[in-house]
């Protein structure tokens, strides 16, 4: 491959980039200063190849043409004066090649995408496009959909994708009919690494930490001796009594006293429920290996690529968590300091095979990602509504796993192209032994100054839950492109998805049946000595039997749910080069989708359960994009479309889930309906030199029935849920510039800057109504305030990269500045104000240097993150009164890594 690049040829080894378009060769002066005559099609190359002269070495840090695989035809750019994908496609796209991703220095694809114009990353890897929530962002892998292993989200959290398995990331912000209709802010298509042109082996690793975590105090628990691998050794398997109960079909009251005691005594385990201090939290480290080789089969070539990676990271947060008791925030309901230590382990692997014969290609991709979070929390504070000063500990183990297998065929039959895709994916989430134990401070009597747990569910509590999620997704598609004339291509396609999820959560709460003087005590003011015990001693078999401790299951009515989404689609799309200056891309997509959520019967005698939902609808979704090339290097785009946004499975399930990132409990709303979006955009683009451009865009969206997140309370505890607001509007402006400045010899400066301003407004009238998660039709003004922004939308998002790089060999030094203004996270409960988070500024530095020792190429990478030490803030505010839902120091992090390629 390097020899080919040195000769100035860089092949785009793919069949597809945005729907059925062709970038037609023109006679115009090339930006490199060489006149480019209009050629005839080069039949010696595959139609997906981009020919490029004077290409810099692939490892120099200069832009390479990435491998991009999406539904629908392909782009042919041979001998054209530009090889820039963003300019050649008929839609508004941003593409990160593997070189672009490497320049950011990020370890996962979510971090790299945060540098793309109009994109921001919220929480653990959820990418928001133009300030819209994750439900408006569609994530695909090689053009096929992915199931999410996270119950709180519809899309896959993109930070579980290490950058070493991704060859490119395409973000398309204007809708085209070859993509699924569930398209709001944009689609993010990840393309995995394809078969190599040359054999290679690459080995790398890094070590690092952050100023707030590494070597400092944190809290953890033992768990199992194999936790560091991301796999439990069986310690967290369901205990025998729990297995028997779950398989019995009985409710807890139907069990005998002995069976309930046996069950209660097996749910609390010392190695899982005892929190321990760790005064020296370990460093972060990771390693990966990638290998590839191509075999000549005589008239065909077979390429194989495999990669494996491992990452082990620690993070400690000292958080302030508060809630208010009144509308002006002048008094608090709760006020806690909570220390949270997470140990996150990611294990990933990819195996791919590519067969090429003539102009045809078959790609088989298999991906495995396992993301495990070991979470320990210790909180100390006060509940002002009952006057208790409390200490609360939580331990949890969250397993997220994704297995994906895809088979893609790309075939050429003269003027007809055929693109076929088939995929199967399975995602799982398992959270066993998710426990909470609450102790309260005794202020008088013989136990004064001690924290005790009297199991009265108010001053003292103990709960253990077990939740599981399993989702299977079958998907497929067939696209046929006919090049009917030199300036016209027509594509017809069909696609289907069959997505099925089961989700269960079983919670068990402990309580004292009889409160006697010789027991734990009558109440917090008269505790017994047993109430001083740590969790595993407090609930050991002897104590459970002697003091008559019992258990209840508050999740009985919502123990398990099934959810399905079946979607059959067909589309027709044409691309017409009207003349040398005008290109029109028009299409329409028809979808018939049925989305259902139903409670599953887990007990022999059905219990009262919450309602399900069925959304059965047909959609006709048109799109059109007109591109006007006003000069060889300048063009205008105009786009209009209609799209939809369905409620997520999680948003429809009336099932309680705890989000460890936000410290909040969630309930779904089975009464949600689809949202409809109407989108328009105009864009100016100037590609004034190779790898350099300026763009400016204006856009607007109208959303009917947007799904918004809101807070409510049962009096003491706050919950988050979802409801349809009447309507909303969003408009904005985007600007981006990428410029190089030659300095000396082969060194140059690189500036990449982008800025997005977007403003949204939810419209609520006095007569508008909505249905809350309890099934009650209420005035929409009870949940939504007219004029407030959409949830998750930042008015201002900006990124600036300033760097130095060498065009002759790998040497890059880049400062990266990111900014996002405050964004709403939840509608405030009752008359309280809304909750906002403030991401603020983030300054990073990334350096990459290539060196050769003994004929072996090495790469050294240094990265420093959050140099400014920006804190995380999520708060409510009225005047000078401010309540922090989450406030903590992020710390400055850094790592140094080394890799070699053989």
DODRENTOR-703528 format. One record per residue (C-alpha): residue in three letters; x, y, z. Coordinates in steps of 0.1 Angstrom, whole numbers, plus 5000, padded with zeros to 4 digits. Example, Ala and Ser with C-alpha at 12.3 -4.5 7.8 and 13.67 -1.06 7.14 Angstrom:
2
Ala512349555078;Ser513749895071;
END
This chain:
902
Unk500050005000;Unk502850245009;Unk504450194975;Unk501150264958;Unk500750584978;Unk504250694970;Unk503350664933;Unk500450894941;Unk497550644939;Unk495050614968;Unk492150384963;Unk488750424980;Unk488050054986;Unk484250074989;Unk481050044969;Unk479150314984;Unk478850664996;Unk475650854998;Unk472750734976;Unk472750684940;Unk474950954928;Unk477850994904;Unk480451274905;Unk480951354869;Unk484351454855;Unk484751804843;Unk487152014824;Unk488452274848;Unk491652394863;Unk492752174892;Unk493352334925;Unk496852184925;Unk497652404895;Unk497352134869;Unk494652144843;Unk492551834844;Unk491051734810;Unk487751554809;Unk488551184807;Unk486450884796;Unk485550634823;Unk488550424833;Unk487550064828;Unk490749934843;Unk489650044878;Unk486649954900;Unk483950224897;Unk484450294934;Unk488050404930;Unk489250764934;Unk492350834915;Unk494551094931;Unk497951234920;Unk500551374944;Unk499051204974;Unk501051245006;Unk502150935025;Unk499350775045;Unk501150815078;Unk502051175072;Unk498851305088;Unk497551455055;Unk494051365044;Unk493451025029;Unk490350905011;Unk488450695036;Unk486550365031;Unk482850445034;Unk480050185031;Unk476450305031;Unk473150185014;Unk472650274978;Unk474950314947;Unk478450454945;Unk480450764936;Unk482850764907;Unk485451044908;Unk488250964882;Unk490351254870;Unk488051514885;Unk489751834897;Unk488651754932;Unk488751434952;Unk487051574983;Unk484151354992;Unk482251635009;Unk482151824976;Unk481451524954;Unk478451384972;Unk474951514965;Unk474151545002;Unk475551745032;Unk478151515047;Unk481251525070;Unk483651245068;Unk486351145093;Unk489050925078;Unk491250705099;Unk493850985097;Unk491351245109;Unk490351025138;Unk493950965147;Unk494651345147;Unk492051395175;Unk493951135196;Unk490651005210;Unk490450645221;Unk486850595210;Unk484750705181;Unk482450925202;Unk485251145212;Unk486451185176;Unk482951275164;Unk482751555189;Unk485151745166;Unk482651735137;Unk480752055129;Unk477452065149;Unk478051745169;Unk478351725206;Unk478751425229;Unk476551385260;Unk477251145289;Unk478850815279;Unk479150845242;Unk475650965230;Unk476251185200;Unk473851485195;Unk473651635160;Unk472952005159;Unk471852005195;Unk469151745191;Unk468851455214;Unk470151105207;Unk466650995195;Unk467251225165;Unk470551075156;Unk470650745137;Unk473750525141;Unk474650265114;Unk477550025110;Unk478449955074;Unk475050085064;Unk473149845087;Unk471349935119;Unk472649855154;Unk470749755185;Unk471649935217;Unk472849755248;Unk471850045270;Unk468250045283;Unk468050415286;Unk468850495250;Unk467750405215;Unk471050425198;Unk474350255206;Unk476650465229;Unk479450535204;Unk482150535230;Unk482050155231;Unk483650165196;Unk487450185198;Unk489050385170;Unk491250095161;Unk488249905146;Unk486750195126;Unk488150305092;Unk485850605088;Unk482850785101;Unk480350965079;Unk477951215093;Unk475051305069;Unk472951595080;Unk470551625051;Unk468151335046;Unk468151115015;Unk465750835008;Unk468350555008;Unk468650605046;Unk465950495072;Unk463250745077;Unk464050775114;Unk466251075107;Unk466151395127;Unk469451575131;Unk471451325110;Unk472850985104;Unk476250855117;Unk477550575096;Unk480650385109;Unk482650185084;Unk484849915099;Unk488249845086;Unk488349655053;Unk490849405039;Unk494249555034;Unk496149585001;Unk499349465019;Unk500049235048;Unk500849405081;Unk500849365119;Unk500349665142;Unk500849645180;Unk500149935203;Unk499450035239;Unk499250325262;Unk499350415299;Unk497750725316;Unk495650865343;Unk493951185356;Unk494751435383;Unk491651355403;Unk491650975402;Unk495050825396;Unk496950755428;Unk494250915449;Unk491550795472;Unk488650615457;Unk486150345467;Unk485649995453;Unk484549645463;Unk486149305457;Unk483649145433;Unk485448855416;Unk489248805409;Unk488548825372;Unk486849165372;Unk489849325356;Unk489249125324;Unk485649255321;Unk484248905327;Unk482948785360;Unk484048435371;Unk480548325382;Unk480448505415;Unk477548725402;Unk475448435388;Unk471948415402;Unk472148225435;Unk470247895437;Unk467248035457;Unk466848325432;Unk466948085403;Unk464347865418;Unk462048165426;Unk462348315391;Unk461547975375;Unk458647895399;Unk456148145385;Unk455148235420;Unk455048575437;Unk456848625470;Unk453748595492;Unk453148255477;Unk456548125489;Unk456847955523;Unk458548135551;Unk461547905548;Unk461847975511;Unk461648345516;Unk464348335543;Unk466548125520;Unk466048375492;Unk466748675514;Unk469848525529;Unk471448475494;Unk470948815479;Unk473549005499;Unk477248885495;Unk480249035513;Unk482549035483;Unk479949235463;Unk478249455489;Unk481049565512;Unk482549895501;Unk486349935506;Unk488750235506;Unk491450235479;Unk494050505487;Unk495850445454;Unk493650405424;Unk495550235396;Unk496650395363;Unk494650355331;Unk496050135303;Unk495149975271;Unk496549765243;Unk495649645208;Unk496849435180;Unk495749445143;Unk496849225115;Unk495949185079;Unk496949005047;Unk495648975011;Unk495948644991;Unk495948634953;Unk493548354942;Unk494148404905;Unk491548634891;Unk490348724925;Unk491848844958;Unk490948754993;Unk491848995021;Unk491648915058;Unk491849155087;Unk491649095125;Unk491949325154;Unk491749285192;Unk491849545219;Unk491649585257;Unk491149905278;Unk491149945316;Unk490250285329;Unk489450435363;Unk487450745372;Unk486650895406;Unk484051175409;Unk483451375441;Unk479851495433;Unk477451725449;Unk473851605445;Unk470951825456;Unk467251865451;Unk464952155460;Unk461852145481;Unk460152465467;Unk459752655435;Unk462252935442;Unk464952695453;Unk465352875486;Unk465352545506;Unk466752195499;Unk464951865500;Unk468251665499;Unk471851755499;Unk474551485495;Unk478251455488;Unk478751135468;Unk482150975459;Unk481850755428;Unk484650535415;Unk484150355382;Unk486450085368;Unk485550055331;Unk486949765310;Unk486349735272;Unk487249425253;Unk486849435215;Unk487549225185;Unk486949245148;Unk487348985120;Unk486749085084;Unk487148915051;Unk486849075017;Unk486748894983;Unk487249094951;Unk486748964916;Unk486649194887;Unk484449484897;Unk482649294923;Unk483249274960;Unk481949074990;Unk482649195025;Unk482048995057;Unk482449175090;Unk482249035125;Unk482449265155;Unk482549195192;Unk482549455219;Unk482149405256;Unk481949705279;Unk481849645316;Unk481449905344;Unk482249825380;Unk480550105400;Unk481050195437;Unk479350485454;Unk479450625489;Unk477250925498;Unk476851125530;Unk474351405535;Unk470851495547;Unk467251445537;Unk465651765550;Unk462051655545;Unk462351405574;Unk465451535591;Unk467651225587;Unk471451255582;Unk472250965561;Unk475050755546;Unk474250555515;Unk476350305497;Unk475750155462;Unk477549885443;Unk476849765408;Unk478249575379;Unk477049665344;Unk477849435315;Unk477149565280;Unk477949345250;Unk477449375213;Unk477949095187;Unk477449195150;Unk477848995118;Unk477349155084;Unk477549025049;Unk477649295021;Unk477849224984;Unk478649494958;Unk478249384922;Unk478549544888;Unk476649434857;Unk477449684830;Unk475249984835;Unk473549814865;Unk474949814900;Unk473649574927;Unk474249624964;Unk472949364989;Unk473249365027;Unk472349125054;Unk473049165091;Unk472449005125;Unk473249175157;Unk472749085194;Unk473149315223;Unk472949235260;Unk472949425292;Unk473249245325;Unk473249425359;Unk473249165387;Unk473449255424;Unk472749625419;Unk472449715456;Unk471750005479;Unk472150025517;Unk471150335536;Unk472150415572;Unk471150715593;Unk473050895620;Unk471850845656;Unk472151175675;Unk471151065711;Unk471250765733;Unk473850485737;Unk474550475699;Unk474850845694;Unk477350935666;Unk476950605648;Unk475150525616;Unk472550255618;Unk470150075595;Unk466849975611;Unk465249855578;Unk462250085581;Unk462550195544;Unk462850565555;Unk465850615579;Unk467350275569;Unk466950065538;Unk468349775519;Unk467549675483;Unk469149445457;Unk467949425421;Unk468749205391;Unk468149335356;Unk468649185321;Unk468249305286;Unk468549095254;Unk467949235219;Unk468149065185;Unk468149255153;Unk467849115118;Unk468249365090;Unk468749355052;Unk468649565021;Unk468849544984;Unk469749844962;Unk469749844924;Unk471250144905;Unk470750194868;Unk472950434849;Unk470250514824;Unk472350794807;Unk475650974810;Unk473951224833;Unk471251024851;Unk471250744876;Unk468150584892;Unk468250374923;Unk465450154937;Unk465849984970;Unk464149784997;Unk465049725033;Unk463749555064;Unk464449545101;Unk463149305127;Unk464149415162;Unk463049225193;Unk463949305229;Unk463149155263;Unk463849345294;Unk463449245330;Unk464149395363;Unk463449225397;Unk464049435428;Unk463949295464;Unk463549525494;Unk464249415530;Unk462149515560;Unk461549405596;Unk458149225600;Unk458049265638;Unk459749555656;Unk460449445691;Unk462649595718;Unk465149315716;Unk465349345678;Unk466849625657;Unk464749875677;Unk461450055675;Unk462950325652;Unk466050525645;Unk465950675679;Unk465950335696;Unk468050105675;Unk469449765685;Unk473149665681;Unk472449455650;Unk471649785631;Unk475249885634;Unk476349585612;Unk477749625577;Unk475449495549;Unk476649135547;Unk476449085585;Unk473249285588;Unk471449045564;Unk473248715572;Unk471048405576;Unk471148405614;Unk469948775616;Unk467248725590;Unk465748425608;Unk466148555644;Unk464848905638;Unk462248805613;Unk463549005583;Unk461448965552;Unk461649085516;Unk459149245492;Unk459249295454;Unk458049645444;Unk458749565407;Unk456149285406;Unk453749475383;Unk456549565358;Unk458849265361;Unk459449205324;Unk458549355290;Unk458849255254;Unk459349505227;Unk459349475189;Unk459949695159;Unk459249555124;Unk459849795096;Unk459549725058;Unk460649995035;Unk461050074998;Unk462450374981;Unk463050534947;Unk465750794941;Unk467150964911;Unk470251164905;Unk470251394875;Unk473151614863;Unk471051864845;Unk474152034831;Unk477752104842;Unk476552324870;Unk473352174883;Unk472651844900;Unk469251734913;Unk468851444937;Unk465151354944;Unk463751054962;Unk460850924983;Unk460850645009;Unk457850445020;Unk457850265053;Unk455350045071;Unk456450015107;Unk454849835137;Unk456349915172;Unk454949725202;Unk455649715239;Unk453849465261;Unk454349335296;Unk455448975298;Unk453648725321;Unk456248595345;Unk453848475372;Unk451448175369;Unk448648395383;Unk448748725363;Unk449249035384;Unk448049385378;Unk450449525352;Unk451149845334;Unk449849905299;Unk451649835267;Unk451550025234;Unk451249955197;Unk452250205170;Unk451250085135;Unk451850345108;Unk452650405072;Unk454950685062;Unk455850855029;Unk459051055033;Unk460251265004;Unk463651435000;Unk465251664975;Unk468651824972;Unk469752064945;Unk473452134941;Unk474552434920;Unk478152454911;Unk478652824908;Unk482452784901;Unk484752474898;Unk485552504935;Unk482252654948;Unk478752524951;Unk475452594967;Unk473152324981;Unk469452334989;Unk467752055007;Unk464151975019;Unk462751655035;Unk460251495058;Unk461451245084;Unk460251085117;Unk461451005152;Unk459950705170;Unk459850665207;Unk462650445220;Unk461850115236;Unk463050235269;Unk460850545267;Unk457850325262;Unk458550075291;Unk456950155324;Unk459849995341;Unk462150155366;Unk465850195357;Unk468650375375;Unk471150575354;Unk474550585371;Unk475650885351;Unk472951115362;Unk472050965396;Unk468450945385;Unk465650695383;Unk463650665351;Unk460150535342;Unk458950515306;Unk455650625292;Unk453650375272;Unk451450655258;Unk454050815235;Unk453550875198;Unk455850935168;Unk457351275160;Unk457251415125;Unk460051645113;Unk460051885084;Unk463651995074;Unk465052265051;Unk468652365046;Unk470752595024;Unk474552565022;Unk477552745006;Unk480752545001;Unk484152664988;Unk486852404982;Unk489652644974;Unk492552394977;Unk493352024984;Unk492051935019;Unk491052295025;Unk487552445024;Unk485052685038;Unk481352625043;Unk478352815056;Unk474852675061;Unk471452775075;Unk468852525085;Unk465452495101;Unk463252215114;Unk459652195125;Unk458851905149;Unk455351785156;Unk454951595189;Unk458551605200;Unk459351365229;Unk460751555259;Unk462151445292;Unk460651575324;Unk461051535362;Unk458251445386;Unk458151355423;Unk456151125445;Unk456751365474;Unk460251255484;Unk461851085454;Unk462451245420;Unk461951045388;Unk462551125351;Unk460051025324;Unk458951125289;Unk455951285272;Unk455051435238;Unk455151815237;Unk452751975212;Unk455352105187;Unk458752265185;Unk460852465160;Unk464652475156;Unk466752695133;Unk470452755131;Unk473652845113;Unk476752635107;Unk480252755097;Unk483352555091;Unk486852625078;Unk489852405072;Unk493152575061;Unk496752485058;Unk499752725059;Unk503152615046;Unk505852695070;Unk509252555061;Unk510552245043;Unk507751985047;Unk506152145078;Unk502852315077;Unk500252465101;Unk496652325101;Unk493652515113;Unk490252335115;Unk487452545130;Unk483752495132;Unk480852665149;Unk477152585151;Unk474452825164;Unk471052655169;Unk467952785186;Unk464952575195;Unk461652665210;Unk458852435223;Unk455452575216;Unk452652505242;Unk449252665241;Unk446652695269;Unk444452435252;Unk447152185244;Unk447151845263;Unk449551555267;Unk449551215284;Unk451951155313;Unk453550825322;Unk450650745345;Unk448250745316;Unk446551065326;Unk445651335300;Unk446751665315;Unk447352015303;Unk450652035284;Unk451552345303;Unk451752125334;Unk454951965320;Unk456252215294;Unk456852585294;Unk456252775262;Unk459352905246;Unk461752665264;Unk464452495243;Unk464452125233;Unk466051885257;Unk469751835250;Unk470052135227;Unk473052375231;Unk472652715214;Unk476452725207;Unk478752445198;Unk482352525186;Unk485552335179;Unk488952465171;Unk492052265161;Unk495352435157;Unk498252215148;Unk501652155132;Unk502251855110;Unk504851725085;Unk503651615051;Unk506651395046;Unk506451175077;Unk504351135107;Unk504751435130;Unk501751615145;Unk501151845174;Unk497551975178;Unk495752185203;Unk491952115204;Unk489552355220;Unk485852265223;Unk482952455237;Unk479252385242;Unk476852625259;Unk474352515285;Unk471652275275;Unk468452155291;Unk468451805305;Unk465051775323;Unk461951985325;Unk461652095361;Unk459251925384;Unk456052115392;Unk456652485394;Unk460352445398;Unk462752575370;Unk464252345344;Unk467552155349;Unk470452255327;Unk473952125323;Unk476952345313;Unk479652165294;Unk481752485289;Unk485252495275;Unk487552195271;Unk491252235259;Unk493151925248;Unk496651865234;Unk497551575212;Unk501051495197;Unk501951205174;Unk505451125162;Unk506750855139;Unk510250715144;Unk512150435127;Unk514450205147;Unk516149915131;Unk513949935101;Unk510749915122;Unk508250195122;Unk507050325156;Unk504450575166;Unk504650765199;Unk501450945210;Unk500951195239;Unk497551335248;Unk496551575276;Unk492851625282;Unk490851905299;Unk493852125305;Unk491552395317;Unk490152165345;Unk486552245335;Unk484052105361;Unk480851925352;Unk477752125363;Unk474052035361;Unk471852275380;Unk468652465385;Unk468652835392;Unk466253115403;Unk468053445409;Unk470853385432;Unk469553045444;Unk471252755426;Unk470652385432;Unk473252135418;Unk471851805406;Unk475451705397;Unk478651905403;Unk482051755402;Unk485651805391;Unk486651615360;Unk490351655364;Unk493051685338;Unk493951355322;Unk496851235301;Unk498350925285;Unk501350825265;Unk501350545240;Unk503550345217;Unk502750145187;Unk504649965160;Unk503849835125;Unk505549535109;
END
